[in-house]
């Protein structure tokens, strides 16, 4: 997992949501450790101002699967990269296709650039009016429940 560019490690739910909100594009995504289930990972994707979280787990045979919308057949993949590639296509049982990877390296660069601004503050400490933007709530896809989402503020691009 550590070799996966979109893997951010044990950053926690709130930090993952902040990083996706900072990117701000519908379809941006990352993978992080689950806060509540040891040994399980979370695939998080931003869609219309909300972060949708899907658990990723490895079965006893070593295959990866994601918990998607109820009614969508679970698919198994030998490698996590194959799972991500499959979810880059529409109609896979998640809020929207995975379009823009938020890599741990790119996030580190953004953090470094933010620290070198004239006032020395990171974006999370900037004025809410100049940094945050509220988005209208998304509509759930037909048959999809919005139980694994959280609205996040987005940065202006």
Buried (B, 14 or more C-beta within 10 A) or exposed (E): EEEBBBBBEEBEBEBBBBBBBBBBEBBBBBBBBBBEEEEBBBBBBBBBBBBBBBBBBBEEEEBBBBBBBEEBEEBBBEEBBBBBEBBEEEEBBBBBBBBBBBBBEBBEEBEEEBEEEEEEEEBEEBEEEEBBBEBEEBEEBEEBEBEBBBBBBBBEE
